[in-house]
Amino acid sequence: MGNLRIPAVALSPTLWLAAFCVGLWPATAMAHIESGEAGGFLSGVYHPISGLDHVLAMVAVGLWGAQLGSPAVWLLPVAFPMMMAFGGMLGLMGVGVPGVEIGIAASGVVLGAMVLGEVKAPLAVSLVLVAVFAIFHGHAHGTELAPGQNAMLYSLGFVISTGTLHAAGIGIGLSHRWTAGQIALRGAGAIVMIGGLVFLWRALV
């Protein structure tokens, strides 16, 4: 009976991620289409989860960290929100970052590919990769703060929301301890990569 239970647990990450994405899809196209829509702590919390492109990339950071193991499993989810806050500050200050939409879409493609291939990149390389993508995500959030709103509370909200998505990815990634779980996580990486490709196509056309 024990052998029958492991696949059920291990296969669940892919099903969870797919169900999560499908559930969020009607509320999204992209979370950063309407400038000036966000403001305040609750808006900051909602903003990352209102866009599937953000959700995919942030969950993928947790998944990849879980695959890489310590210390990446906690360094990546720390580095991403920190650099995202930096990107958000650039957006709030009106400092332009070229290719934000493309960078966000590419983050899903690349991070999904890392999970799919279970790529054991050096820690420094994985941190730089995650940090660069985080700037694009943060800038998109920062540019959407409505005039007169509390920038600090809004920023705090989207950083907390992002950390929660990373934690979800890490939690799902715990199934990596089982062989079937490793296969399921790679399937989840494929879902993220395909989603990223869809958003990349939308950003380019």
C-alpha positions as CSV (number, residue, x, y, z in Angstrom):
1,M,0.0,0.0,0.0
2,G,2.9,2.3,0.7
3,N,4.1,2.1,-2.9
4,L,0.7,3.1,-4.1
5,R,0.6,6.3,-2.0
6,I,3.8,7.8,-3.1
7,P,2.8,8.5,-6.7
8,A,-0.4,10.1,-5.5
9,V,1.5,12.5,-3.3
10,A,4.2,13.1,-5.8
11,L,1.9,13.7,-8.7
12,S,-0.1,16.3,-6.8
13,P,2.4,19.2,-7.3
14,T,1.6,19.3,-11.1
15,L,-2.1,19.0,-10.4
16,W,-2.0,21.7,-7.7
17,L,-0.1,24.1,-10.0
18,A,-2.4,23.4,-12.9
19,A,-5.5,23.9,-10.9
20,F,-4.1,27.1,-9.3
21,C,-3.2,28.5,-12.7
22,V,-6.6,27.7,-14.2
23,G,-8.4,29.2,-11.2
24,L,-6.5,32.5,-11.6
25,W,-6.6,32.7,-15.4
26,P,-10.0,34.5,-15.7
27,A,-8.7,37.2,-13.5
28,T,-5.6,37.8,-15.4
29,A,-4.2,38.4,-18.8
30,M,-1.4,40.4,-17.2
31,A,-1.4,42.0,-13.8
32,H,0.3,45.2,-15.1
33,I,-1.9,46.3,-18.0
34,E,-3.8,49.1,-16.4
35,S,-1.5,51.8,-15.0
36,G,-2.7,53.5,-11.8
37,E,-4.9,50.5,-10.7
38,A,-3.0,49.7,-7.5
39,G,-2.7,51.5,-4.2
40,G,-2.4,50.5,-0.6
41,F,-1.3,47.4,1.3
42,L,-4.2,45.2,0.1
43,S,-3.7,46.2,-3.5
44,G,0.0,45.4,-3.1
45,V,-0.9,41.9,-1.8
46,Y,-3.4,41.3,-4.6
47,H,-1.3,42.6,-7.4
48,P,1.2,39.7,-7.8
49,I,-1.6,37.0,-7.6
50,S,-3.8,38.9,-10.1
51,G,-1.5,38.1,-13.0
52,L,-0.7,34.6,-14.1
53,D,2.6,35.7,-15.5
54,H,3.7,36.8,-12.1
55,V,2.3,33.8,-10.3
56,L,4.1,31.3,-12.6
57,A,7.5,32.9,-12.2
58,M,7.3,33.3,-8.5
59,V,6.1,29.8,-7.8
60,A,8.9,28.6,-10.2
61,V,11.5,30.3,-8.0
62,G,10.3,28.2,-5.1
63,L,10.2,25.0,-7.1
64,W,13.7,25.6,-8.5
65,G,15.1,26.4,-5.1
66,A,13.6,23.1,-3.7
67,Q,15.3,21.2,-6.5
68,L,18.7,22.9,-5.9
69,G,18.5,22.3,-2.1
70,S,20.2,24.3,0.6
71,P,21.2,27.1,0.6
72,A,19.5,28.0,-2.7
73,V,16.1,26.9,-1.3
74,W,16.1,29.9,1.0
75,L,18.5,32.3,-0.8
76,L,16.5,32.5,-4.0
77,P,13.2,33.3,-2.3
78,V,15.0,36.0,-0.3
79,A,16.9,37.5,-3.3
80,F,13.8,37.7,-5.5
81,P,11.7,40.0,-3.2
82,M,14.7,42.1,-2.3
83,M,15.5,42.8,-6.0
84,M,11.8,43.1,-6.8
85,A,11.6,45.9,-4.2
86,F,14.5,47.6,-5.9
87,G,12.8,47.3,-9.3
88,G,9.6,48.6,-7.7
89,M,11.5,51.6,-6.4
90,L,12.8,52.3,-9.9
91,G,9.2,52.2,-11.2
92,L,8.0,54.5,-8.4
93,M,10.7,57.0,-9.3
94,G,9.8,56.9,-12.9
95,V,13.1,55.3,-14.0
96,G,12.5,53.4,-17.2
97,V,13.5,49.7,-17.6
98,P,13.4,48.6,-21.2
99,G,11.5,45.4,-22.2
100,V,9.6,44.9,-18.9
101,E,6.8,42.9,-20.4
102,I,9.3,40.8,-22.4
103,G,11.4,40.3,-19.3
104,I,8.5,39.2,-17.2
105,A,7.4,36.7,-19.9
106,A,10.9,35.5,-20.4
107,S,11.2,34.8,-16.6
108,G,8.5,32.2,-16.9
109,V,10.2,30.6,-19.9
110,V,13.6,30.5,-18.3
111,L,12.6,29.6,-14.8
112,G,10.2,26.9,-16.1
113,A,13.0,25.5,-18.2
114,M,15.3,25.4,-15.1
115,V,12.7,23.4,-13.2
116,L,11.9,21.2,-16.2
117,G,15.6,20.4,-16.8
118,E,16.3,20.2,-13.0
119,V,19.3,22.4,-13.9
120,K,21.9,22.4,-11.1
121,A,23.3,25.9,-11.8
122,P,26.0,27.3,-9.6
123,L,24.5,29.3,-6.7
124,A,25.9,32.7,-8.0
125,V,24.4,32.1,-11.4
126,S,21.0,31.1,-10.1
127,L,21.0,34.2,-7.8
128,V,21.9,36.6,-10.6
129,L,19.3,35.0,-12.9
130,V,16.5,35.3,-10.3
131,A,17.6,38.9,-9.3
132,V,17.5,40.1,-12.9
133,F,14.0,38.8,-13.5
134,A,12.9,40.2,-10.1
135,I,13.7,43.7,-11.3
136,F,11.3,43.4,-14.2
137,H,8.5,42.1,-12.0
138,G,9.1,44.8,-9.4
139,H,9.3,47.6,-11.9
140,A,5.9,46.5,-13.3
141,H,4.4,46.7,-9.8
142,G,6.0,50.1,-9.1
143,T,4.8,51.8,-12.2
144,E,1.2,51.0,-11.3
145,L,1.0,52.8,-8.0
146,A,-1.8,55.3,-8.2
147,P,-0.9,58.9,-7.4
148,G,-1.5,59.8,-3.7
149,Q,-1.4,56.3,-2.5
150,N,1.0,54.9,0.2
151,A,4.0,53.6,-1.7
152,M,5.5,51.9,1.4
153,L,2.4,49.9,2.3
154,Y,1.8,48.9,-1.4
155,S,5.4,47.8,-1.7
156,L,5.2,45.8,1.6
157,G,2.0,44.2,0.3
158,F,3.5,42.9,-3.0
159,V,6.7,41.7,-1.3
160,I,4.7,39.7,1.3
161,S,2.5,38.3,-1.5
162,T,5.6,37.3,-3.5
163,G,7.2,35.6,-0.5
164,T,4.0,33.6,0.0
165,L,4.1,32.4,-3.6
166,H,7.7,31.4,-3.2
167,A,6.8,29.5,0.0
168,A,4.0,27.7,-2.0
169,G,6.6,26.7,-4.6
170,I,8.9,25.4,-1.9
171,G,6.1,23.5,-0.2
172,I,5.2,21.8,-3.5
173,G,8.9,21.2,-4.1
174,L,9.1,19.0,-1.0
175,S,7.9,16.2,-3.1
176,H,11.3,16.2,-4.7
177,R,12.4,13.6,-2.1
178,W,10.5,11.0,-4.1
179,T,11.4,9.8,-7.6
180,A,7.9,10.3,-8.8
181,G,7.8,13.7,-7.2
182,Q,10.9,14.7,-9.2
183,I,9.1,13.8,-12.3
184,A,6.0,15.7,-11.3
185,L,8.1,18.8,-10.5
186,R,9.6,18.7,-13.9
187,G,6.1,18.5,-15.3
188,A,5.2,21.6,-13.3
189,G,8.3,23.3,-14.8
190,A,6.9,22.4,-18.3
191,I,3.6,24.1,-17.4
192,V,5.4,27.2,-16.2
193,M,7.6,27.3,-19.4
194,I,4.6,26.9,-21.7
195,G,2.7,29.7,-19.8
196,G,5.8,31.9,-20.2
197,L,5.9,31.2,-23.9
198,V,2.3,32.2,-24.3
199,F,2.9,35.5,-22.5
200,L,6.1,36.1,-24.5
201,W,4.2,35.7,-27.7
202,R,1.6,38.2,-26.4
203,A,4.3,40.6,-25.5
204,L,5.9,40.4,-28.9
205,V,2.9,40.6,-31.1
